[in-house]
Amino acid sequence: MAKKASKASRSASGKKPQKYVYIFADGKADGDAKRKPLLGGKGANLAEMTRIGLPVPPGFTITTEVCTCYYDNGKKYPAELAKQVEAGLVVLEKSLGKKFGDTKNPLLLSIRSGARDSMPGMMDTILNLGLNDATVEGLAKLSNNEWFAWDCYRRFVHMYGDVVMGVQPQGKDAHEPFDEVMSQLKKERHIERDADLTKSDLKDLVRRYKSLIKKWTGTDFPQNPVEQLWGAVGAVFSSWQNERAIVYRRKYKIPHEWGTAVNVQAMVFGNMGDDSATGVAFTRDPATGENVFYGEYLINAQGEDVVAGVRTPKAMNELRKDAPKAYAELDKIRKRLEKHYRDMQDFEFTVERNKLFMLQTRNGKRTGLAAMRIASEMVDEGLITWKEALKRVPADSLSQVLAPIFERKDRDQAVKDGRQMAKGLPAGPGAACGKIYFNALDAEQHARKGEKVILVRVETSPEDIRGMLAAEGILTSRGGVSSHAALVARQMGKVCVCGCGELKIDYIARQLSTNDVVLKEGDFVSIDGTVGEVFAGRINTAPSEVVQVLVDKSLKPQESKVYKIFERFMNWSDKVRRLQIRTNADQPDQALNALAFGAEGIGLCRTEHMFFEGDRIDAVREMILAETVEARKKAVAKLLPYQREDFKGIFRAMKGFPVTIRTLDPPLHEFLPHEGSLIRELAEKMGVPIDRVQARITALHEANPMLGHRGCRLGVVYPEITEMQARAIFEAAAEIQKSGIKVNPEIMIPLVGFPKELENQLDVVNRVAGEVQSKQKIKLTYKVGTMIEIPRAALIADKIAERAEFFSFGTNDLTQTTLGMSRDDAGSFLPAYQEAEIIKSNPFASVDQDGVGRLMKIAIEGGRSTRKDIKLGICGEHGGDPDSIDFCHKAGLNYVSCSPFRVPIAKLAAAQAALA
Amino acid sequence: MAKKASKASRSASGKKPQKYVYIFADGKADGDAKRKPLLGGKGANLAEMTRIGLPVPPGFTITTEVCTCYYDNGKKYPAELAKQVEAGLVVLEKSLGKKFGDTKNPLLLSIRSGARDSMPGMMDTILNLGLNDATVEGLAKLSNNEWFAWDCYRRFVHMYGDVVMGVQPQGKDAHEPFDEVMSQLKKERHIERDADLTKSDLKDLVRRYKSLIKKWTGTDFPQNPVEQLWGAVGAVFSSWQNERAIVYRRKYKIPHEWGTAVNVQAMVFGNMGDDSATGVAFTRDPATGENVFYGEYLINAQGEDVVAGVRTPKAMNELRKDAPKAYAELDKIRKRLEKHYRDMQDFEFTVERNKLFMLQTRNGKRTGLAAMRIASEMVDEGLITWKEALKRVPADSLSQVLAPIFERKDRDQAVKDGRQMAKGLPAGPGAACGKIYFNALDAEQHARKGEKVILVRVETSPEDIRGMLAAEGILTSRGGVSSHAALVARQMGKVCVCGCGELKIDYIARQLSTNDVVLKEGDFVSIDGTVGEVFAGRINTAPSEVVQVLVDKSLKPQESKVYKIFERFMNWSDKVRRLQIRTNADQPDQALNALAFGAEGIGLCRTEHMFFEGDRIDAVREMILAETVEARKKAVAKLLPYQREDFKGIFRAMKGFPVTIRTLDPPLHEFLPHEGSLIRELAEKMGVPIDRVQARITALHEANPMLGHRGCRLGVVYPEITEMQARAIFEAAAEIQKSGIKVNPEIMIPLVGFPKELENQLDVVNRVAGEVQSKQKIKLTYKVGTMIEIPRAALIADKIAERAEFFSFGTNDLTQTTLGMSRDDAGSFLPAYQEAEIIKSNPFASVDQDGVGRLMKIAIEGGRSTRKDIKLGICGEHGGDPDSIDFCHKAGLNYVSCSPFRVPIAKLAAAQAALA
């Protein structure tokens, strides 16, 4: 029927039918590495490896267009597909001299998904396809290994039953049905390892699997290989829309429209005996970046065994002994791949009776640290340029080399106290501490409540992805450094210790134990993913090496290799970026930290944070409770010396870099107590009747404080507050300038929406500046500008710029007002919005470019139309987000401002934006 | 010196110097009525009247440019001014054969302000200028009336001392210093009326006044007339910036930059004896609009006496007997003026020894009712076209003919109960009831607290303007229908009864009394400004005649003259307006009212208002407390029949007019109780533990509910609610349509910010529509659209319009988000903002055109770019505000929607916008 349809379509259009199947075989391939959108990453690289002469089993790729077409047309394939698949099979048969479905010399196939971007473990795979009750006998004869043939068959029936026919666990804690059958058999035979099953056990197993399938689905396991093939292809396409794949794409912003390709490839067997093996390797260490051959393999196993972490595999260098020829060949291929792809590769291989086959290659996922080291060393090796190196490191991944480690003293004490429980594989660098939860759902729920959570699993699977996202760290008792847990954790930048076999994990009792220690659900555990250590209880974390060099000065630069690489990237970034990087800092020590990280000024100094320190809150409260202007002025005057000292500290620290100081912003009720006893205390302290304090608190209550009496609205109604702050700034500036240190204050008026608000506050600031300068006989340089943080300000920016010397986009509030969405309240619907894909990313994390971004552009255009050289920056949380930094670069801002620890990330992101 | 400066400037520029002084005298004038911006209203009309041959005393006008110049240059005059004033004086002297400062035949002057728009009583006036110890004797001889001459002198010294030299009361309750001197003298002489003062008393008074001035100011009263003149001119210019003038301009949106002119005019005297008089008249009745000669005068008095309300004047028709010649001449002039100005005039006149002089004319202020009647009758008289008539009635003033009157039964009962206290002059139509306060400050403060307030004063003065603004109505015991109270109340549309001489008002005891009744501060009083009645206690108010005809049907159209005129204006409006007028109505009776007022559809039907009725709130609460989708669906199902009935009622009432129904909008916590006992009650009713109810209330609490989980965010998270509402709408529509009545539902999704939010809700609505239609075998026509009420929606309107069939601008929320200003919280700073002129008008009353308006334009442009015929409307409070309606017309909306009672106002405003 497919043939007929194909013919019909050809004759109807009169054109050559579209090409849906791309063949690779015998050193030739229809595709190449550039065709990832069409062939998926795996398919494109199989074609590429074939082209450059690597030993790839022949096969063909069904394109991603078929997937799109499949979903667009009610899960139907294009008419031409069947014929092209048939033709592909013929090529495979010819290449190998086997025949699909032949009972004597059967061609067996693997069917694998392969999207444009790698989505490890998210979609389905089927191996050994083509086996049935007849061909299994052919395979047994051909391989002269009946055990092997029946092992393949039972694997195939299991996979096919699970993936294609839907025999899967029902409910969260249910067992995998095939595993249950296997366990039952092992129990009957008193066997522990799969390898100990006899031939007849395997045959029995196949029988039992088939009746399980019949029982669950009401249909028989299909014996026809062609039917098997189409079933498998359909299952792979369907798996594009399974829940875990959707979650993954959401997390990594992979468009659903891309679709997956399907790779149909001749099987090679790592499970043909002890001269066979299968493995996964990296051309360099993906955790540290070190230039060593890194990976693991299993003797006499099929590929899925390694990744699934069922048996703990051996390290790569042991292969040198186990299979010296294959090892030598692999090591050559490793170099060949790096030279060809100019990047670290993650590849799969199989050794079938001492013959090496390459099954896949791709750019390897790596930690931030590894990304930097590999890129840096590849520059030295002449493989890439330093600009390419800059682009190779995801800016956000720098957070990993800045991430905390265990506090050394704490950790040593934990060792002394005998709290060290186990050692596993270091699979995701950094140290983390949190409460134990044993499944993804619990981890997610507790994390939502604000708990720090460590997800503890025997091994993780793609179903656990939400829990992994929510956790601080992941701990597993089984699986190697390329297990699912390790792979995903590295990509997410999560702390991970895996394959920690000493740990006993009991899901039912909800406990994690060694012989000595028992931890229950909710108890604390601390893990170090850089070295693989696991501790009972809490261990405080300490700064990373880079932080120790730059901030703590407890390490010298030359003592830290990590730091040297980090420094190199910072220097490269500085060469190309156009955006300046400032920091948000309210105190001198924060300012110093930020300077150490390379900040080039303060973009946001919140004066109100200073209001809470020590006694000064009393003066603040006195100011708020004042009933006359005189009383208020008296209270405000008490604050002046404090604020002046604060600003002196900051100016001194910043050594002439610009310091943007925002005048008082939060609503006054934030400074008053709201609890009965504290109110009484305050009334007594102030010598004011409690009723009056209570009345004032009531009067200051607001229905929507976010949109209430705050920002410059405070300064307009209480000009004496602005006056005091301006005086503190200018007196501090004068004093520091006299001491020989440059000062460069930029005074920022918050929440401006009307030009006259700014004028009103400007008048106060300029008057005070004049008074201080003439009294102190000094000339100060300063700027006055405004935050653009409500839509009206953006819309009338041309008028505001008549008086404002700079704009700083307060994207936190601008996002809240533009979207009409309170950050504090959005938790009740944002998750549902991300689920339903109403929004792609959290607008409070990354600038909403269509909405907020458009307003920013209106403001930029408006501002520049009246003041050509207006200085433009951003001081919202978005200032440290790489996507937002890219937007700010394109929008033409002068600087971004972010928290001190994100300054390096922002620098790299700014450099990448400039190179884009 | 002025001469020199003038010369210098002339030689320096070589050009003709700028003209600052415009003369009118002897039937010729430099200016005319069109030059109001330059000459002010008074100056321009004095010139115009001179030109058309009316008897105007000669004079000249110093232009408003001098005022602007004066304030721009540190209160200095332009160099050319002095010379031009001198030249003007010479013309006056020649015209009258008198000489300024001459001791025998002195020219005396009046100095009056005159801005472009009339600002009654806001600025200063000085009469009898030029008198001094010598000229007063000349005047006495010349007039042969020593008493008159000294009466003029004492008035002049008083005015000059007050206005120019600043001898004024200090503090709120202080007495006027000159009045105190006068009272003292009267006491000494045992005299009550000014008229009983003897010549020597007047001379004594002048002496005492002069020493008062010396004591207060340390300087002598100036004897030099030229010095007097410049002093007075300066005082008039200065009065442009006095507080009451600034408040007035703010209220009526008169730009401060306009400035005032100064009119210097030869004095004529209404106080030369019983053959002299002075008066104020209107060419028609300014309260009712009736075409009668309306006004009042005082025999033997100066102009200020009439307006100030010191003596209660006589009605105009009595002048026919008192001064038949002057009356006849005036009646001719009245007709001449209307023909010339084509509008009702308000003019001042003086009769000096039987000779008539015109001192001023201007378009008369009038009530809304009068405006309509006058314009309507002028159309009939052929004076103006109907389109001009439409423009003559301020749309907002229609509210006066829609304003409530006393409930007849209540009022009759009050008469029976003897609560009728007094009858005064009907000075501002409508009925009002409120608590008595005796000064402007108290009235303002109590009104702010939400009390309904009646301001009770002996007479009002410009200082009272804020209190008048705050009050529901104004009651005075002194002053006529052209007194300050009456004038201002009419303009503000306030209910006013004035000149109610039977009432005793005691400021000290804070009481209002007649012989029978005593009312204290805070007691209720009820006043009817249409007939002038005053009642003790409360009287309920009832609908106006128009409402009785249209809504209550208790009057037939032909029984109400007011209604007939109203109807005529509505018909004219309908001929020219392009905007459709819809109404905001949630219930069938509201819908019927709105239809009666001419609404052409419902622009906003809030479904949640229906949730509070009767038992249904229980189902709503059950829905909110539900913990599973099933439980929620069960609760929601209970609401379905209620909502269906609601919609049936509305569809039936609206007879096929479009009905825009908004799906659930407010955050769910608004439906839950927040007080302990009510929570317990609810828990019991629902059979749910109180902890769970409390927990749910806590969980639903929001930091900023305005920006929280509401609008379509509810529908996205709880699609079953949208589904129920859609089902209720379509089932109701089907039923009504089957009964033979057309239905035209427009379903509006609130708070949309992302295109996919709308899509999500659209899918639900369309699915339900399909289900209902196929089940009921009926074809329904409906639209689905969205509110544009957050900035993001406006910014991406092009994308939203891909699916939205209409936009309705929710300008309430759009204002709150665009300005970052919560309407509920802005009270703490908005007054200060209006005071400091940071904003000109309340953005919640009138659309903020620069900010919100710009976003609306972006949305309109965006929406039309993807959907050319998208229907556009506005449903915020602004939909009933004439300025906003004008904006909506210009912006190209299809309709505005407002509260039922504002529909006529909106119609007229829409017509005016179309004519503009």
Interface residues (C-beta under 8 A of the other chain):
Chain A: E702 A703 N704 P705 M706 L707 G708 H709 R713 V716 V717 L751 G753 F754 K756 E757 N760 E789 I790 P791 R792 L795 I796 K799 D813 Q816 T817 T818 L819 G820 M821 S822 D824 D825 A826 S828 F829 A832 Y833 A836 E837 I838 I839 D848 D850 G851 V852 R854 L855
Chain B: E702 A703 N704 P705 M706 L707 G708 H709 R713 V716 V717 L751 G753 F754 K756 E757 N760 E789 I790 P791 R792 L795 I796 K799 D813 Q816 T817 T818 L819 G820 M821 S822 D824 D825 A826 S828 F829 A832 Y833 A836 E837 I838 I839 D848 D850 G851 V852 R854 L855
